[in-house]
């Protein structure tokens, strides 16, 4: 099986924000929304989501 070539994605293109009336943070990029208790956790979950789309969050 051939290796999949990932396109690089900057963290600056991922928007993170504090969720109102809830505990935690969210990250948004290209119709993907991930939530986490911390900003780092939300970004880690986003890295998994964009990896499925062929991007590498770095």
Secondary structure, DSSP 8 states (H G I E B T S, - for coil): ------EEE-GGGSEEEE-TTSSSEEEEETTEEEEESSHHHHHHHHHHHHHHTTEEE-
